[in-house]
Amino acid sequence: MSYVQVKQKYQITIPAILRNQLGIHEGDTLDARIEQGHIVFTPQEIIKKETKKSKLSSYLGAGKGLFSSPEEANNFIRKERELWD
């Protein structure tokens, strides 16, 4: 049995052994409810909606394999930029 202490602002820390068994990681979402007088937390799969202001880092690696070399990618970009003018 694992014990937790309620801290300031009613926060608790889930013991590592329980987190590891359930595969819970920082930032995960848990469903919290009361069942028969007990607090029950259940890990949830939440699909986050894409926003118009997506972080640039979310596109890293998106073009992997499209070009055989960095030079080929640069040539493609140059040609596209020429079309803008």
HUVENPE-V956973 format. One record per residue. N is the residue number from 0. OMEGA is omega in whole degrees, -180 to 180 (NA if undefined). BURIAL is # if it has 9 or more other C-alpha atoms within 8 Angstrom, else .. Layout:
BEGIN
n=(N	N)
omega=(OMEGA	OMEGA)
burial=(BURIAL	BURIAL)
END
This chain:
BEGIN
n=(0	1	2	3	4	5	6	7	8	9	10	11	12	13	14	15	16	17	18	19	20	21	22	23	24	25	26	27	28	29	30	31	32	33	34	35	36	37	38	39	40	41	42	43	44	45	46	47	48	49	50	51	52	53	54	55	56	57	58	59	60	61	62	63	64	65	66	67	68	69	70	71	72	73	74	75	76	77	78	79	80	81	82	83	84)
omega=(178	178	175	179	176	-177	177	-178	176	179	175	175	177	-178	-176	-178	179	178	-178	180	-178	-179	180	-180	178	179	178	179	178	172	-180	179	177	176	178	176	179	174	-179	177	179	177	-179	172	-180	177	-179	178	176	176	179	-179	179	178	180	-178	180	180	-179	178	-177	-178	-177	178	-179	-178	-178	-180	176	179	178	178	179	178	178	-180	178	-180	179	179	178	179	-180	-176	NA)
burial=(.	.	.	.	.	.	.	.	.	.	.	.	.	.	.	.	.	.	#	.	.	.	.	#	.	.	.	.	.	.	#	.	.	.	.	.	.	.	.	#	.	.	#	.	.	.	.	.	.	.	.	.	.	.	.	.	.	.	.	.	.	.	.	.	.	.	.	.	.	.	.	#	#	.	.	.	.	.	.	.	.	.	.	.	.)
END
